Amino acid sequence: MVQLRLFAAAREAAGTSVCELPGERVGDVLRAASDRFGPSFEGVLEHSRVWVNGEPVGADHRLCVTDELAVLPPVSGG
Amino acid sequence: MHVRDSSVIWVQVTEAELRIEDVAAWVASPECGAVNLFCGTVRDRSEGRPGVTCLEYEAFVDQVEPRLWNVAEAALDRWQVLGRVALLHRVGTLSVGETSVVVAVSAPHRQEAFAASSWCIDTLKATVPIWKREVWEGGADWGLCAHELSEVADLAEST
């Protein structure tokens, strides 16, 4: 299990800001998240960046249990 | 690339009011004849959303200061004459007129101060994990002017 943190529209679509999900690779965890949270979350995910421990990664990135994934929708600071 | 430390870079994410005078005083330096300070403030309207009453800023707080630091370092690499760079962002609920972001740079002359300040706010908006939710008379929703999150290194190379 790895920790998944969700922000802004992703948090809202999922109804939670943090959860634990199984998966060997980033893509597995994101698929598990889409299955759990449904189409509105999947829609946000399509336009989001994914970081592991604060760095951008691709779907093939292999995870270990201490990793923290984050789903980051388009940003609007300033 | 030079190593930069907190004598030339000040970054902060905070729920407290941003004190512009403190930033202006900190960024000034004896070798610099120009201080450029940009403030972003909460506007009372947005595209198709009249009567905005407040903005709620959410952040991936652990990652904001590291990303702000990257922006400041990249500015100091790009304009090597700069004296100091300060980048501060507020989070939480802000009312109309309150300051949400401060960018301040000092430089020997005004051209570099203006250019670096402008680059810093543009790059901050594209690379720092912060989101604004607009609350207006007709509802509440995420800000419309959102950018897909970029990496500072990519923007530093391409612009």
gemmi code that builds the backbone of each chain (N, CA, C; Angstrom):
import gemmi

chains = {
    "A": [
        ("MET", (0.849, -1.198, 0.000), (0.000, 0.000, 0.000), (0.887, 1.252, 0.000)),
        ("VAL", (0.478, 2.226, -0.794), (1.185, 3.520, -0.742), (0.165, 4.608, -0.426)),
        ("GLN", (0.694, 5.709, 0.083), (-0.192, 6.816, 0.429), (-0.425, 7.703, -0.802)),
        ("LEU", (-1.686, 8.043, -1.003), (-2.062, 8.923, -2.116), (-2.657, 10.194, -1.539)),
        ("ARG", (-2.074, 11.337, -1.931), (-2.614, 12.627, -1.469), (-3.287, 13.332, -2.631)),
        ("LEU", (-4.441, 13.898, -2.356), (-5.264, 14.504, -3.406), (-5.513, 15.970, -3.066)),
        ("PHE", (-5.437, 16.818, -4.092), (-5.586, 18.253, -3.867), (-6.677, 18.851, -4.758)),
        ("ALA", (-7.248, 19.931, -4.260), (-8.177, 20.780, -5.012), (-9.285, 19.934, -5.670)),
        ("ALA", (-9.436, 20.035, -6.997), (-10.540, 19.340, -7.672), (-10.435, 17.819, -7.525)),
        ("ALA", (-9.210, 17.294, -7.416), (-9.031, 15.843, -7.239), (-9.534, 15.422, -5.855)),
        ("ARG", (-9.226, 16.221, -4.853), (-9.696, 15.960, -3.484), (-11.220, 16.020, -3.439)),
        ("GLU", (-11.761, 17.031, -4.107), (-13.206, 17.224, -4.101), (-13.922, 16.058, -4.793)),
        ("ALA", (-13.384, 15.636, -5.951), (-14.019, 14.542, -6.702), (-13.941, 13.226, -5.933)),
        ("ALA", (-12.855, 13.040, -5.169), (-12.677, 11.798, -4.419), (-13.400, 11.828, -3.077)),
        ("GLY", (-13.631, 13.022, -2.566), (-14.258, 13.144, -1.253), (-13.302, 12.896, -0.101)),
        ("THR", (-12.003, 12.877, -0.406), (-11.003, 12.695, 0.653), (-9.684, 13.326, 0.208)),
        ("SER", (-8.857, 13.709, 1.171), (-7.579, 14.321, 0.796), (-6.430, 13.320, 0.860)),
        ("VAL", (-6.697, 12.163, 1.485), (-5.623, 11.177, 1.579), (-6.212, 9.776, 1.675)),
        ("CYS", (-5.532, 8.800, 1.055), (-5.982, 7.414, 1.190), (-4.797, 6.496, 0.921)),
        ("GLU", (-4.979, 5.231, 1.218), (-3.935, 4.245, 0.939), (-4.464, 3.265, -0.082)),
        ("LEU", (-3.660, 2.996, -1.104), (-4.090, 2.110, -2.189), (-2.954, 1.172, -2.561)),
        ("PRO", (-3.312, -0.001, -3.109), (-2.276, -0.943, -3.521), (-1.778, -0.633, -4.929)),
        ("GLY", (-0.586, -1.129, -5.245), (-0.080, -0.986, -6.604), (1.430, -1.006, -6.627)),
        ("GLU", (1.978, -1.723, -7.625), (3.438, -1.793, -7.755), (3.984, -0.569, -8.453)),
        ("ARG", (3.185, -0.085, -9.400), (3.629, 1.069, -10.186), (2.598, 2.191, -10.067)),
        ("VAL", (3.026, 3.390, -10.437), (2.148, 4.568, -10.345), (0.823, 4.327, -11.062)),
        ("GLY", (0.907, 3.758, -12.274), (-0.294, 3.508, -13.067), (-1.285, 2.592, -12.351)),
        ("ASP", (-0.757, 1.593, -11.603), (-1.642, 0.666, -10.869), (-2.407, 1.412, -9.789)),
        ("VAL", (-1.710, 2.279, -9.065), (-2.346, 3.020, -7.971), (-3.413, 3.970, -8.528)),
        ("LEU", (-3.083, 4.606, -9.658), (-4.047, 5.546, -10.238), (-5.288, 4.820, -10.765)),
        ("ARG", (-5.071, 3.616, -11.299), (-6.230, 2.820, -11.740), (-7.096, 2.421, -10.542)),
        ("ALA", (-6.436, 2.029, -9.447), (-7.174, 1.671, -8.231), (-7.965, 2.878, -7.711)),
        ("ALA", (-7.350, 4.064, -7.823), (-8.031, 5.289, -7.371), (-9.241, 5.585, -8.253)),
        ("SER", (-9.069, 5.420, -9.576), (-10.186, 5.672, -10.495), (-11.325, 4.704, -10.229)),
        ("ASP", (-10.984, 3.431, -9.954), (-12.021, 2.439, -9.645), (-12.766, 2.821, -8.374)),
        ("ARG", (-12.013, 3.287, -7.384), (-12.661, 3.599, -6.110), (-13.478, 4.897, -6.198)),
        ("PHE", (-12.952, 5.907, -6.873), (-13.584, 7.231, -6.801), (-14.481, 7.572, -7.992)),
        ("GLY", (-14.398, 6.806, -9.067), (-15.361, 6.969, -10.150), (-14.984, 7.970, -11.226)),
        ("PRO", (-15.923, 8.183, -12.188), (-15.632, 8.949, -13.407), (-15.269, 10.417, -13.178)),
        ("SER", (-15.864, 11.059, -12.169), (-15.536, 12.490, -12.011), (-14.077, 12.622, -11.576)),
        ("PHE", (-13.617, 11.692, -10.750), (-12.201, 11.705, -10.354), (-11.316, 11.413, -11.560)),
        ("GLU", (-11.727, 10.442, -12.353), (-10.949, 10.074, -13.541), (-10.806, 11.273, -14.485)),
        ("GLY", (-11.879, 12.049, -14.598), (-11.851, 13.255, -15.438), (-10.823, 14.259, -14.956)),
        ("VAL", (-10.749, 14.444, -13.644), (-9.751, 15.371, -13.079), (-8.342, 14.813, -13.293)),
        ("LEU", (-8.213, 13.515, -13.090), (-6.903, 12.856, -13.197), (-6.280, 13.048, -14.588)),
        ("GLU", (-7.126, 13.044, -15.613), (-6.639, 13.202, -16.989), (-5.850, 14.488, -17.184)),
        ("HIS", (-6.223, 15.531, -16.415), (-5.567, 16.834, -16.580), (-4.578, 17.134, -15.457)),
        ("SER", (-4.287, 16.134, -14.638), (-3.444, 16.378, -13.466), (-2.027, 15.871, -13.670)),
        ("ARG", (-1.117, 16.427, -12.881), (0.245, 15.902, -12.793), (0.313, 14.962, -11.590)),
        ("VAL", (1.225, 14.010, -11.672), (1.409, 13.086, -10.554), (2.861, 13.173, -10.087)),
        ("TRP", (3.027, 13.376, -8.800), (4.365, 13.422, -8.204), (4.517, 12.248, -7.248)),
        ("VAL", (5.744, 11.763, -7.153), (6.101, 10.829, -6.081), (7.178, 11.507, -5.248)),
        ("ASN", (6.895, 11.650, -3.964), (7.813, 12.318, -3.040), (8.269, 13.688, -3.577)),
        ("GLY", (7.347, 14.397, -4.185), (7.632, 15.756, -4.642), (8.262, 15.869, -6.014)),
        ("GLU", (8.419, 14.751, -6.722), (9.015, 14.803, -8.065), (8.057, 14.226, -9.098)),
        ("PRO", (8.013, 14.821, -10.300), (7.111, 14.298, -11.337), (7.571, 12.920, -11.819)),
        ("VAL", (6.602, 12.045, -12.045), (6.919, 10.684, -12.504), (5.913, 10.248, -13.563)),
        ("GLY", (6.264, 9.198, -14.279), (5.364, 8.609, -15.256), (4.642, 7.403, -14.667)),
        ("ALA", (3.703, 6.854, -15.443), (2.857, 5.753, -14.984), (3.661, 4.482, -14.691)),
        ("ASP", (4.840, 4.328, -15.344), (5.644, 3.119, -15.161), (6.523, 3.156, -13.922)),
        ("HIS", (6.579, 4.294, -13.276), (7.465, 4.436, -12.111), (7.117, 3.400, -11.037)),
        ("ARG", (8.142, 2.668, -10.579), (7.924, 1.613, -9.587), (7.948, 2.202, -8.175)),
        ("LEU", (7.024, 1.724, -7.336), (6.841, 2.329, -6.013), (7.341, 1.430, -4.890)),
        ("CYS", (7.724, 2.060, -3.759), (7.942, 1.283, -2.542), (6.988, 1.817, -1.460)),
        ("VAL", (6.859, 1.070, -0.367), (5.769, 1.346, 0.593), (5.856, 2.716, 1.255)),
        ("THR", (7.041, 3.284, 1.300), (7.173, 4.587, 1.966), (6.873, 5.753, 1.019)),
        ("ASP", (6.628, 5.450, -0.264), (6.404, 6.524, -1.233), (5.074, 7.244, -0.994)),
        ("GLU", (5.098, 8.524, -1.301), (3.876, 9.329, -1.222), (3.552, 9.862, -2.620)),
        ("LEU", (2.416, 9.418, -3.128), (1.949, 9.913, -4.431), (1.069, 11.132, -4.215)),
        ("ALA", (1.114, 12.058, -5.156), (0.215, 13.209, -5.065), (-0.398, 13.475, -6.433)),
        ("VAL", (-1.697, 13.743, -6.444), (-2.398, 14.117, -7.678), (-2.638, 15.614, -7.645)),
        ("LEU", (-2.085, 16.312, -8.659), (-2.068, 17.768, -8.669), (-2.784, 18.306, -9.905)),
        ("PRO", (-4.017, 18.738, -9.762), (-4.736, 19.331, -10.896), (-4.057, 20.637, -11.342)),
        ("PRO", (-4.464, 21.198, -12.487), (-3.881, 22.471, -12.928), (-3.903, 23.506, -11.792)),
        ("VAL", (-2.782, 24.219, -11.665), (-2.594, 25.116, -10.507), (-3.081, 26.536, -10.812)),
        ("SER", (-3.414, 27.263, -9.752), (-3.950, 28.622, -9.930), (-3.537, 29.530, -8.784)),
        ("GLY", (-2.285, 29.374, -8.356), (-1.783, 30.268, -7.312), (-1.541, 31.664, -7.854)),
        ("GLY", (-1.126, 32.539, -6.963), (-0.824, 33.912, -7.361), (-1.899, 34.869, -6.927)),
    ],
    "B": [
        ("MET", (26.566, 26.334, -11.553), (25.482, 27.005, -10.807), (25.944, 27.335, -9.387)),
        ("HIS", (25.683, 28.536, -8.936), (26.074, 28.931, -7.579), (25.109, 28.315, -6.563)),
        ("VAL", (25.634, 28.050, -5.389), (24.739, 27.641, -4.309), (24.185, 28.909, -3.661)),
        ("ARG", (22.892, 28.909, -3.460), (22.248, 30.099, -2.878), (21.771, 29.772, -1.476)),
        ("ASP", (21.814, 30.734, -0.615), (21.321, 30.479, 0.738), (20.348, 31.566, 1.177)),
        ("SER", (19.947, 31.456, 2.454), (18.875, 32.336, 2.928), (19.341, 33.783, 3.128)),
        ("SER", (20.618, 34.068, 2.810), (21.020, 35.482, 2.838), (20.535, 36.209, 1.579)),
        ("VAL", (20.254, 35.449, 0.510), (19.786, 36.093, -0.729), (18.405, 35.625, -1.178)),
        ("ILE", (17.883, 34.557, -0.549), (16.551, 34.064, -0.921), (15.676, 33.965, 0.324)),
        ("TRP", (14.468, 34.499, 0.213), (13.473, 34.336, 1.290), (12.209, 33.768, 0.645)),
        ("VAL", (11.824, 32.561, 1.061), (10.567, 31.987, 0.576), (9.709, 31.616, 1.773)),
        ("GLN", (8.409, 31.757, 1.608), (7.510, 31.431, 2.717), (6.095, 31.154, 2.218)),
        ("VAL", (5.468, 30.141, 2.826), (4.025, 29.941, 2.655), (3.426, 30.076, 4.041)),
        ("THR", (2.367, 30.865, 4.157), (1.850, 31.197, 5.484), (0.358, 31.501, 5.442)),
        ("GLU", (-0.295, 31.274, 6.578), (-1.700, 31.697, 6.703), (-1.789, 33.122, 7.220)),
        ("ALA", (-0.671, 33.656, 7.659), (-0.679, 35.010, 8.251), (-0.647, 36.085, 7.162)),
        ("GLU", (-1.101, 37.270, 7.524), (-1.079, 38.420, 6.609), (0.355, 38.658, 6.113)),
        ("LEU", (0.492, 38.961, 4.816), (1.822, 39.235, 4.258), (2.183, 40.695, 4.535)),
        ("ARG", (3.326, 40.897, 5.145), (3.744, 42.255, 5.530), (4.695, 42.808, 4.475)),
        ("ILE", (4.113, 43.604, 3.565), (4.843, 44.105, 2.402), (6.063, 44.929, 2.808)),
        ("GLU", (5.896, 45.738, 3.862), (7.005, 46.623, 4.287), (8.206, 45.785, 4.712)),
        ("ASP", (7.930, 44.661, 5.387), (9.030, 43.805, 5.853), (9.786, 43.210, 4.664)),
        ("VAL", (9.029, 42.830, 3.625), (9.660, 42.232, 2.444), (10.494, 43.286, 1.722)),
        ("ALA", (9.941, 44.481, 1.582), (10.658, 45.565, 0.897), (11.950, 45.898, 1.640)),
        ("ALA", (11.881, 45.906, 2.963), (13.074, 46.229, 3.763), (14.122, 45.129, 3.634)),
        ("TRP", (13.653, 43.858, 3.637), (14.608, 42.740, 3.571), (15.317, 42.678, 2.218)),
        ("VAL", (14.586, 42.946, 1.153), (15.135, 42.714, -0.191), (16.143, 43.802, -0.606)),
        ("ALA", (16.030, 44.972, 0.012), (16.940, 46.073, -0.333), (18.372, 45.705, 0.048)),
        ("SER", (19.315, 46.210, -0.747), (20.710, 45.873, -0.505), (21.580, 47.039, -0.967)),
        ("PRO", (22.714, 47.282, -0.288), (23.523, 48.470, -0.609), (24.024, 48.512, -2.050)),
        ("GLU", (24.257, 47.321, -2.669), (24.778, 47.315, -4.056), (23.678, 47.508, -5.078)),
        ("CYS", (22.423, 47.527, -4.612), (21.297, 47.547, -5.546), (20.585, 48.888, -5.524)),
        ("GLY", (20.402, 49.462, -6.705), (19.697, 50.734, -6.814), (18.236, 50.578, -7.172)),
        ("ALA", (17.779, 49.331, -7.316), (16.387, 49.107, -7.713), (15.773, 47.992, -6.880)),
        ("VAL", (14.596, 48.247, -6.358), (13.794, 47.199, -5.729), (12.463, 47.179, -6.461)),
        ("ASN", (12.104, 46.008, -6.982), (10.798, 45.873, -7.620), (9.981, 44.907, -6.794)),
        ("LEU", (8.788, 45.370, -6.387), (7.952, 44.546, -5.518), (6.572, 44.419, -6.153)),
        ("PHE", (6.183, 43.166, -6.425), (4.869, 42.899, -7.019), (3.989, 42.240, -5.963)),
        ("CYS", (2.749, 42.749, -5.858), (1.771, 42.115, -4.962), (0.597, 41.649, -5.786)),
        ("GLY", (0.164, 40.423, -5.560), (-1.111, 39.951, -6.100), (-2.155, 40.133, -5.010)),
        ("THR", (-3.292, 40.724, -5.371), (-4.335, 40.976, -4.370), (-5.661, 40.366, -4.824)),
        ("VAL", (-6.550, 40.138, -3.886), (-7.827, 39.488, -4.187), (-8.769, 40.495, -4.856)),
        ("ARG", (-9.259, 40.116, -6.047), (-10.107, 40.968, -6.872), (-11.573, 40.654, -6.595)),
        ("ASP", (-12.438, 41.641, -6.781), (-13.861, 41.455, -6.442), (-14.675, 40.846, -7.581)),
        ("ARG", (-13.982, 40.405, -8.643), (-14.700, 39.776, -9.761), (-13.764, 38.815, -10.473)),
        ("SER", (-14.363, 37.903, -11.244), (-13.585, 36.994, -12.066), (-14.391, 36.789, -13.330)),
        ("GLU", (-13.789, 36.159, -14.345), (-14.458, 35.960, -15.635), (-15.819, 35.273, -15.432)),
        ("GLY", (-16.917, 35.994, -15.713), (-18.253, 35.403, -15.573), (-18.693, 35.187, -14.127)),
        ("ARG", (-17.925, 35.735, -13.201), (-18.227, 35.533, -11.785), (-18.214, 36.886, -11.052)),
        ("PRO", (-19.316, 37.646, -11.168), (-19.354, 38.949, -10.493), (-19.513, 38.762, -8.983)),
        ("GLY", (-19.120, 39.757, -8.247), (-19.344, 39.745, -6.804), (-18.551, 38.699, -6.063)),
        ("VAL", (-17.256, 38.557, -6.430), (-16.394, 37.658, -5.660), (-16.206, 38.235, -4.260)),
        ("THR", (-16.440, 37.414, -3.246), (-16.313, 37.900, -1.861), (-15.022, 37.444, -1.197)),
        ("CYS", (-14.556, 36.257, -1.586), (-13.278, 35.801, -1.021), (-12.671, 34.711, -1.890)),
        ("LEU", (-11.402, 34.466, -1.671), (-10.700, 33.366, -2.331), (-10.170, 32.433, -1.253)),
        ("GLU", (-10.340, 31.131, -1.506), (-9.806, 30.139, -0.580), (-8.603, 29.476, -1.263)),
        ("TYR", (-7.417, 29.715, -0.711), (-6.199, 29.139, -1.287), (-5.859, 27.833, -0.588)),
        ("GLU", (-5.729, 26.767, -1.402), (-5.309, 25.458, -0.905), (-3.914, 25.191, -1.451)),
        ("ALA", (-3.081, 24.518, -0.692), (-1.715, 24.250, -1.164), (-1.258, 22.863, -0.746)),
        ("PHE", (-0.319, 22.332, -1.505), (0.452, 21.161, -1.088), (1.589, 21.764, -0.272)),
        ("VAL", (1.283, 22.065, 0.988), (2.125, 22.968, 1.788), (3.578, 22.498, 1.867)),
        ("ASP", (3.791, 21.171, 2.062), (5.181, 20.677, 2.199), (6.031, 21.017, 0.979)),
        ("GLN", (5.376, 21.157, -0.170), (6.130, 21.336, -1.414), (6.196, 22.794, -1.882)),
        ("VAL", (5.492, 23.693, -1.207), (5.456, 25.078, -1.702), (6.805, 25.774, -1.530)),
        ("GLU", (7.370, 25.711, -0.326), (8.630, 26.435, -0.128), (9.769, 25.862, -0.990)),
        ("PRO", (9.897, 24.523, -1.106), (10.921, 24.014, -2.027), (10.752, 24.517, -3.469)),
        ("ARG", (9.500, 24.604, -3.917), (9.260, 25.068, -5.302), (9.525, 26.565, -5.425)),
        ("LEU", (9.122, 27.337, -4.416), (9.418, 28.777, -4.445), (10.932, 28.989, -4.480)),
        ("TRP", (11.628, 28.179, -3.702), (13.096, 28.279, -3.670), (13.678, 28.032, -5.069)),
        ("ASN", (13.163, 27.004, -5.756), (13.639, 26.706, -7.115), (13.431, 27.894, -8.056)),
        ("VAL", (12.283, 28.566, -7.911), (11.996, 29.736, -8.759), (13.018, 30.838, -8.470)),
        ("ALA", (13.263, 31.089, -7.188), (14.198, 32.156, -6.811), (15.612, 31.838, -7.301)),
        ("GLU", (16.034, 30.590, -7.130), (17.369, 30.190, -7.599), (17.500, 30.350, -9.106)),
        ("ALA", (16.464, 29.949, -9.816), (16.507, 30.055, -11.281), (16.591, 31.519, -11.706)),
        ("ALA", (15.918, 32.407, -10.980), (15.985, 33.846, -11.295), (17.397, 34.372, -11.049)),
        ("LEU", (18.008, 33.931, -9.944), (19.364, 34.388, -9.627), (20.383, 33.853, -10.633)),
        ("ASP", (20.110, 32.677, -11.198), (20.991, 32.150, -12.253), (20.818, 32.919, -13.550)),
        ("ARG", (19.589, 33.281, -13.817), (19.265, 33.934, -15.087), (19.725, 35.392, -15.113)),
        ("TRP", (19.526, 36.074, -13.985), (19.969, 37.474, -13.866), (21.011, 37.502, -12.743)),
        ("GLN", (22.261, 37.305, -13.108), (23.282, 37.107, -12.072), (23.587, 38.384, -11.298)),
        ("VAL", (23.094, 39.519, -11.790), (23.334, 40.781, -11.072), (22.357, 40.978, -9.905)),
        ("LEU", (21.335, 40.140, -9.816), (20.332, 40.361, -8.760), (20.971, 40.312, -7.378)),
        ("GLY", (20.409, 41.130, -6.473), (20.864, 41.098, -5.091), (20.118, 40.026, -4.319)),
        ("ARG", (18.837, 40.259, -4.074), (18.035, 39.316, -3.303), (16.702, 39.058, -3.998)),
        ("VAL", (16.116, 37.896, -3.660), (14.802, 37.534, -4.195), (13.933, 37.030, -3.039)),
        ("ALA", (12.729, 37.578, -2.911), (11.770, 37.113, -1.896), (10.471, 36.701, -2.587)),
        ("LEU", (9.998, 35.490, -2.246), (8.745, 34.975, -2.822), (7.895, 34.446, -1.671)),
        ("LEU", (6.770, 35.101, -1.427), (5.909, 34.700, -0.312), (4.488, 34.493, -0.813)),
        ("HIS", (3.845, 33.426, -0.358), (2.467, 33.159, -0.759), (1.620, 32.877, 0.470)),
        ("ARG", (0.446, 33.449, 0.479), (-0.466, 33.207, 1.588), (-1.450, 32.101, 1.218)),
        ("VAL", (-1.909, 31.331, 2.197), (-2.951, 30.330, 1.980), (-4.064, 30.530, 3.005)),
        ("GLY", (-5.183, 29.842, 2.787), (-6.353, 30.028, 3.644), (-7.363, 30.928, 2.949)),
        ("THR", (-8.291, 31.486, 3.715), (-9.358, 32.308, 3.138), (-8.970, 33.780, 3.188)),
        ("LEU", (-8.989, 34.429, 1.992), (-8.598, 35.836, 1.889), (-9.771, 36.662, 1.360)),
        ("SER", (-9.981, 37.827, 1.972), (-11.047, 38.731, 1.534), (-10.556, 39.632, 0.411)),
        ("VAL", (-11.514, 40.262, -0.279), (-11.200, 41.199, -1.361), (-10.228, 42.265, -0.834)),
        ("GLY", (-9.176, 42.512, -1.631), (-8.193, 43.529, -1.274), (-6.986, 42.987, -0.533)),
        ("GLU", (-7.093, 41.805, 0.037), (-5.945, 41.268, 0.773), (-4.872, 40.773, -0.199)),
        ("THR", (-3.624, 40.770, 0.271), (-2.488, 40.350, -0.557), (-2.287, 38.839, -0.445)),
        ("SER", (-2.283, 38.186, -1.620), (-2.119, 36.727, -1.644), (-0.686, 36.317, -1.948)),
        ("VAL", (0.030, 37.162, -2.685), (1.396, 36.795, -3.085), (2.259, 38.050, -3.156)),
        ("VAL", (3.517, 37.905, -2.759), (4.486, 39.002, -2.886), (5.735, 38.459, -3.564)),
        ("VAL", (6.166, 39.170, -4.605), (7.429, 38.887, -5.286), (8.274, 40.140, -5.159)),
        ("ALA", (9.473, 40.024, -4.624), (10.340, 41.203, -4.509), (11.748, 40.837, -4.935)),
        ("VAL", (12.344, 41.699, -5.758), (13.737, 41.479, -6.159), (14.492, 42.797, -6.069)),
        ("SER", (15.776, 42.685, -5.779), (16.632, 43.865, -5.870), (17.695, 43.610, -6.923)),
        ("ALA", (18.095, 44.695, -7.595), (19.085, 44.612, -8.664), (19.809, 45.958, -8.739)),
        ("PRO", (20.994, 45.969, -9.360), (21.703, 47.247, -9.477), (20.875, 48.292, -10.227)),
        ("HIS", (20.148, 47.856, -11.271), (19.383, 48.788, -12.106), (17.977, 48.253, -12.350)),
        ("ARG", (17.087, 49.148, -12.763), (15.665, 48.793, -12.806), (15.307, 47.743, -13.858)),
        ("GLN", (16.038, 47.721, -15.008), (15.646, 46.793, -16.074), (15.629, 45.350, -15.580)),
        ("GLU", (16.710, 44.961, -14.896), (16.789, 43.583, -14.394), (15.758, 43.347, -13.295)),
        ("ALA", (15.510, 44.376, -12.480), (14.543, 44.223, -11.388), (13.137, 43.978, -11.950)),
        ("PHE", (12.755, 44.766, -12.957), (11.431, 44.561, -13.586), (11.361, 43.191, -14.259)),
        ("ALA", (12.387, 42.861, -15.034), (12.351, 41.614, -15.812), (12.308, 40.402, -14.882)),
        ("ALA", (13.138, 40.412, -13.842), (13.205, 39.250, -12.948), (11.908, 39.106, -12.155)),
        ("SER", (11.351, 40.215, -11.733), (10.114, 40.182, -10.962), (8.972, 39.603, -11.802)),
        ("SER", (8.894, 40.047, -13.049), (7.855, 39.575, -13.964), (8.024, 38.067, -14.230)),
        ("TRP", (9.271, 37.655, -14.462), (9.539, 36.230, -14.713), (9.198, 35.398, -13.483)),
        ("CYS", (9.534, 35.918, -12.315), (9.269, 35.160, -11.075), (7.769, 34.934, -10.860)),
        ("ILE", (6.940, 35.943, -11.054), (5.501, 35.731, -10.802), (4.920, 34.783, -11.849)),
        ("ASP", (5.340, 34.915, -13.103), (4.839, 33.995, -14.135), (5.252, 32.555, -13.824)),
        ("THR", (6.500, 32.381, -13.429), (7.021, 31.035, -13.176), (6.415, 30.442, -11.907)),
        ("LEU", (6.255, 31.283, -10.891), (5.592, 30.840, -9.656), (4.194, 30.304, -9.958)),
        ("LYS", (3.456, 31.047, -10.770), (2.065, 30.649, -11.063), (1.991, 29.315, -11.814)),
        ("ALA", (3.056, 28.992, -12.558), (3.040, 27.763, -13.363), (3.645, 26.559, -12.647)),
        ("THR", (4.404, 26.793, -11.568), (5.194, 25.689, -11.011), (4.934, 25.376, -9.538)),
        ("VAL", (4.161, 26.196, -8.842), (3.990, 25.990, -7.399), (2.600, 25.403, -7.127)),
        ("PRO", (2.541, 24.305, -6.339), (1.254, 23.609, -6.147), (0.306, 24.342, -5.189)),
        ("ILE", (-0.379, 25.339, -5.751), (-1.369, 26.134, -5.013), (-2.605, 26.265, -5.904)),
        ("TRP", (-3.786, 26.219, -5.276), (-5.041, 26.321, -6.023), (-5.941, 27.350, -5.352)),
        ("LYS", (-6.610, 28.157, -6.173), (-7.575, 29.100, -5.586), (-8.998, 28.680, -5.908)),
        ("ARG", (-9.837, 28.792, -4.897), (-11.255, 28.533, -5.071), (-11.959, 29.869, -4.904)),
        ("GLU", (-12.735, 30.231, -5.918), (-13.401, 31.535, -5.902), (-14.806, 31.401, -5.324)),
        ("VAL", (-15.139, 32.285, -4.398), (-16.479, 32.301, -3.820), (-17.136, 33.605, -4.275)),
        ("TRP", (-18.223, 33.482, -5.053), (-18.894, 34.676, -5.566), (-20.380, 34.566, -5.303)),
        ("GLU", (-21.148, 35.608, -5.720), (-22.586, 35.649, -5.407), (-23.313, 34.417, -5.921)),
        ("GLY", (-22.831, 33.896, -7.081), (-23.545, 32.792, -7.725), (-23.058, 31.416, -7.342)),
        ("GLY", (-22.051, 31.307, -6.513), (-21.553, 29.978, -6.156), (-20.107, 29.994, -5.719)),
        ("ALA", (-19.483, 28.857, -5.836), (-18.068, 28.719, -5.476), (-17.466, 27.633, -6.353)),
        ("ASP", (-16.289, 27.913, -6.918), (-15.636, 26.911, -7.757), (-14.156, 27.254, -7.909)),
        ("TRP", (-13.409, 26.304, -8.460), (-11.970, 26.504, -8.660), (-11.722, 27.606, -9.682)),
        ("GLY", (-10.623, 28.321, -9.513), (-10.262, 29.414, -10.414), (-10.160, 28.921, -11.855)),
        ("LEU", (-10.607, 29.766, -12.797), (-10.661, 29.356, -14.203), (-9.298, 29.453, -14.893)),
        ("CYS", (-8.464, 30.369, -14.421), (-7.166, 30.562, -15.075), (-6.131, 29.622, -14.472)),
        ("ALA", (-6.276, 28.333, -14.741), (-5.351, 27.363, -14.161), (-4.366, 26.889, -15.227)),
        ("HIS", (-3.155, 26.568, -14.793), (-2.108, 26.082, -15.696), (-1.759, 24.660, -15.304)),
        ("GLU", (-1.501, 23.809, -16.298), (-0.964, 22.489, -15.948), (0.389, 22.716, -15.280)),
        ("LEU", (0.599, 22.003, -14.199), (1.794, 22.202, -13.386), (3.065, 21.903, -14.182)),
        ("SER", (4.001, 22.867, -14.191), (5.273, 22.693, -14.910), (6.415, 22.621, -13.911)),
        ("GLU", (7.575, 22.233, -14.418), (8.792, 22.214, -13.603), (9.617, 23.456, -13.909)),
        ("VAL", (10.199, 24.046, -12.849), (10.993, 25.271, -13.024), (12.112, 25.045, -14.039)),
        ("ALA", (12.788, 23.883, -13.957), (13.928, 23.627, -14.852), (13.500, 23.690, -16.321)),
        ("ASP", (12.297, 23.184, -16.630), (11.827, 23.207, -18.021), (11.564, 24.637, -18.475)),
        ("LEU", (10.988, 25.456, -17.592), (10.685, 26.836, -17.967), (11.960, 27.670, -18.056)),
        ("ALA", (12.923, 27.368, -17.187), (14.179, 28.127, -17.192), (14.924, 27.906, -18.505)),
        ("GLU", (14.790, 26.693, -19.085), (15.465, 26.400, -20.355), (14.739, 27.005, -21.541)),
        ("SER", (13.402, 26.965, -21.487), (12.644, 27.290, -22.694), (12.284, 28.768, -22.812)),
        ("THR", (12.465, 29.555, -21.737), (12.032, 30.970, -21.840), (13.183, 31.922, -21.647)),
    ],
}
model = gemmi.Model(1)
for chain_id, residues in chains.items():
    chain = gemmi.Chain(chain_id)
    for i, (resn, *xyz) in enumerate(residues, 1):
        res = gemmi.Residue()
        res.name, res.seqid = resn, gemmi.SeqId(i, " ")
        for name, pos in zip(("N", "CA", "C"), xyz):
            atom = gemmi.Atom()
            atom.name, atom.element = name, gemmi.Element(name[0])
            atom.pos, atom.b_iso = gemmi.Position(*pos), 0.0
            res.add_atom(atom)
        chain.add_residue(res)
    model.add_chain(chain)
structure = gemmi.Structure()
structure.add_model(model)
structure.setup_entities()
